[in-house]
Amino acid sequence: MTGSTGRGRPAERRRPLPAGPSFDVVVVGLGALGSAAAWALARAGARVLGLEQFELGHRRGASHDHARIIRRSYHTPGYVRLAGLAYAAWAELEREAEERLVVTTGGLDLFPAGSAIPPGPYRASLEAAGVPYQWLDAAEVMRRWPAFHLDADVAGLWQADSGIVPAARGTELMQRLARNDGATLLDRTPVTAVRDLGGSVEVVTPGASFRAARLVVCADAWTGDLLAQLGAELPLVVTQEQFSYFRPADPAAFATGRFPVWIWMDDPSFYGFPVWPGAALKAAQDVGGHRVTATSRGFDPDPVAADRLAGFLRARLPAAVGAHDHSATCLYTLTPDRDFAIGPLGGHDRVLVGLGAAHGFKFAPLIGRVLADLALHDGTEVDISPFALDRPALTAPDPEVSYLV
Ligand SMILES: Cc1cc2nc3c(=O)[nH]c(=O)nc-3n(C[C@H](O)[C@H](O)[C@H](O)COP(=O)(O)OP(=O)(O)OC[C@H]3O[C@@H](n4cnc5c(N)ncnc54)[C@H](O)[C@@H]3O)c2cc1C
């Protein structure tokens, strides 16, 4: 209800906002990472408030749509070990949700000779972490998966545990479990101001302000706006990316039991999935989009980028490019080194940031647990040292930029 001051301004705006209840932790942003954090916090017994500016499950961020790749193959032993913990965290989510979520398909990382993403660190990291893999020449890849048309100089790294995790569904389940464990999750509730009061944190929304001992920022493409409230900044770049679904003429050839998830490890880098969950398969370019902000971005797919993807598929995976089903957009929020940003914000010990650098979905349940550990115990057993917010890549004036990993 709004009254009038007689000068054309709603009287309500002049009154102080009602103070909402206090919480142990407020989580801002309920995409995959914030939902995971809210769940982990509530599960640990904390009084948690999760705030999401749009409706839960919206398509303006990074956690919508069906499929995300989960894989152990990574370019450092640390990520490979972290992926092992992520698989365990997904298994825990599956148990709690009583639902199968991880679809194991096996994964192929395809390296043309001289690829922009070199295979050496991947192989060495898997070996260092004791994860088995197979190194296949092009002929063997095409013998096993005849849909690929590869030049002789392409080699494939096959890792049997790779697969699919469900983006929107996984996020929704973590929200449900968070609520079951007592978290208060409010959608359509934008955080308009954040204040570090020293002994606590104040979070302002249009209807109420809330206090908490800790604040967890999982705002991805909007992270910069929130950190600016605290006088802080991270060198994040947001790009508008897109993915396309195609209906292959022979969907059975691309079924999850027969066809793997795959990544083309060159520049441009492409990736794709089996047919899942319907009759179409998804493919996309990794980091091919224009720089945008969360507010300046559009929602129409870029036809030039769509052609680039279709051209690649016609050359390397022609049977996959059946009728175009649809394309859609999403946002990547990139750090200069493409490593995550996880940990306390410099100068604001009560504020924690969790940012997945556009490859974080597979780690979401694990990152949520890490953020809960940090918020409740000031530490975690998981080695997150490469993701510290005070690392040179996030603090140096002119950091080296490398998005392809
Ligand atoms: C097309 C695409 C493909 C990808 N593929 C993979 C993949 O195969 N494997 C993989 O592991 N990862 C992948 N990723 C990356 C992964 O999906 C993201 O890292 C992850 O989903 C990010 O989750 P998030 O919760 O941090 O961000 P988001 O889902 O964007 O959530 C952030 C939320 O914060 C909310 N918010 C922001 N500011 C405020 C505010 N002031 N008040 C209230 N709410 C606020 C936003 O509305 C939003 O809902 C992909 C990403 C994209 C876009």
Ligand as a Chemical Component Dictionary entry (heavy atoms), coordinates in Angstrom:
data_LIG
# 
_chem_comp.id                   LIG 
_chem_comp.type                 NON-POLYMER 
_chem_comp.pdbx_formal_charge   0 
_chem_comp.three_letter_code    LIG 
# 
loop_
_chem_comp_atom.comp_id 
_chem_comp_atom.atom_id 
_chem_comp_atom.alt_atom_id 
_chem_comp_atom.type_symbol 
_chem_comp_atom.charge 
_chem_comp_atom.model_Cartn_x 
_chem_comp_atom.model_Cartn_y 
_chem_comp_atom.model_Cartn_z 
_chem_comp_atom.pdbx_ordinal 
LIG C1  C1  C 0 25.857 -22.094 -21.985 1  
LIG C2  C2  C 0 26.656 -22.509 -20.792 2  
LIG C3  C3  C 0 27.251 -23.758 -20.797 3  
LIG C4  C4  C 0 27.989 -24.174 -19.710 4  
LIG N1  N1  N 0 28.504 -25.429 -19.716 5  
LIG C5  C5  C 0 29.084 -25.910 -18.598 6  
LIG C6  C6  C 0 29.465 -27.273 -18.534 7  
LIG O1  O1  O 0 29.290 -28.031 -19.496 8  
LIG N2  N2  N 0 29.994 -27.725 -17.368 9  
LIG C7  C7  C 0 30.172 -26.920 -16.292 10 
LIG O2  O2  O 0 30.648 -27.399 -15.269 11 
LIG N3  N3  N 0 29.809 -25.627 -16.314 12 
LIG C8  C8  C 0 29.275 -25.116 -17.435 13 
LIG N4  N4  N 0 28.878 -23.803 -17.496 14 
LIG C9  C9  C 0 29.129 -22.923 -16.347 15 
LIG C10 C10 C 0 28.115 -23.106 -15.250 16 
LIG O3  O3  O 0 26.845 -23.348 -15.795 17 
LIG C11 C11 C 0 28.136 -21.855 -14.385 18 
LIG O4  O4  O 0 29.466 -21.688 -13.855 19 
LIG C12 C12 C 0 27.174 -21.972 -13.219 20 
LIG O5  O5  O 0 25.894 -22.357 -13.635 21 
LIG C13 C13 C 0 27.104 -20.625 -12.536 22 
LIG O6  O6  O 0 26.168 -20.685 -11.493 23 
LIG P1  P1  P 0 25.920 -19.420 -10.591 24 
LIG O7  O7  O 0 24.935 -19.810 -9.582  25 
LIG O8  O8  O 0 27.232 -18.878 -10.141 26 
LIG O9  O9  O 0 25.372 -18.316 -11.611 27 
LIG P2  P2  P 0 23.857 -18.009 -12.071 28 
LIG O10 O10 O 0 23.148 -19.246 -12.406 29 
LIG O11 O11 O 0 23.914 -16.934 -13.085 30 
LIG O12 O12 O 0 23.215 -17.454 -10.752 31 
LIG C14 C14 C 0 23.532 -16.177 -10.227 32 
LIG C15 C15 C 0 22.235 -15.666 -9.651  33 
LIG O13 O13 O 0 22.455 -14.518 -8.865  34 
LIG C16 C16 C 0 21.286 -13.738 -8.981  35 
LIG N5  N5  N 0 21.597 -12.374 -8.555  36 
LIG C17 C17 C 0 22.577 -11.599 -9.033  37 
LIG N6  N6  N 0 22.577 -10.387 -8.433  38 
LIG C18 C18 C 0 21.562 -10.419 -7.536  39 
LIG C19 C19 C 0 21.058 -9.470  -6.613  40 
LIG N7  N7  N 0 21.572 -8.236  -6.497  41 
LIG N8  N8  N 0 20.008 -9.822  -5.841  42 
LIG C20 C20 C 0 19.479 -11.081 -5.922  43 
LIG N9  N9  N 0 19.919 -12.004 -6.815  44 
LIG C21 C21 C 0 20.951 -11.689 -7.591  45 
LIG C22 C22 C 0 20.984 -13.835 -10.469 46 
LIG O14 O14 O 0 19.670 -13.432 -10.783 47 
LIG C23 C23 C 0 21.241 -15.288 -10.726 48 
LIG O15 O15 O 0 20.076 -16.067 -10.568 49 
LIG C24 C24 C 0 28.160 -23.329 -18.589 50 
LIG C25 C25 C 0 27.577 -22.059 -18.587 51 
LIG C26 C26 C 0 26.830 -21.661 -19.664 52 
LIG C27 C27 C 0 26.214 -20.291 -19.620 53 
# 
loop_
_chem_comp_bond.comp_id 
_chem_comp_bond.atom_id_1 
_chem_comp_bond.atom_id_2 
_chem_comp_bond.value_order 
_chem_comp_bond.pdbx_ordinal 
LIG C1  C2  SING 1  
LIG C2  C3  SING 2  
LIG C2  C26 DOUB 3  
LIG C3  C4  DOUB 4  
LIG C4  N1  SING 5  
LIG C4  C24 SING 6  
LIG N1  C5  DOUB 7  
LIG C5  C6  SING 8  
LIG C5  C8  SING 9  
LIG C6  O1  DOUB 10 
LIG C6  N2  SING 11 
LIG N2  C7  SING 12 
LIG C7  O2  DOUB 13 
LIG C7  N3  SING 14 
LIG N3  C8  DOUB 15 
LIG C8  N4  SING 16 
LIG N4  C9  SING 17 
LIG N4  C24 SING 18 
LIG C9  C10 SING 19 
LIG C10 O3  SING 20 
LIG C10 C11 SING 21 
LIG C11 O4  SING 22 
LIG C11 C12 SING 23 
LIG C12 O5  SING 24 
LIG C12 C13 SING 25 
LIG C13 O6  SING 26 
LIG O6  P1  SING 27 
LIG P1  O7  DOUB 28 
LIG P1  O8  SING 29 
LIG P1  O9  SING 30 
LIG O9  P2  SING 31 
LIG P2  O10 DOUB 32 
LIG P2  O11 SING 33 
LIG P2  O12 SING 34 
LIG O12 C14 SING 35 
LIG C14 C15 SING 36 
LIG C15 O13 SING 37 
LIG C15 C23 SING 38 
LIG O13 C16 SING 39 
LIG C16 N5  SING 40 
LIG C16 C22 SING 41 
LIG N5  C17 SING 42 
LIG N5  C21 SING 43 
LIG C17 N6  DOUB 44 
LIG N6  C18 SING 45 
LIG C18 C19 SING 46 
LIG C18 C21 DOUB 47 
LIG C19 N7  SING 48 
LIG C19 N8  DOUB 49 
LIG N8  C20 SING 50 
LIG C20 N9  DOUB 51 
LIG N9  C21 SING 52 
LIG C22 O14 SING 53 
LIG C22 C23 SING 54 
LIG C23 O15 SING 55 
LIG C24 C25 DOUB 56 
LIG C25 C26 SING 57 
LIG C26 C27 SING 58 
# 
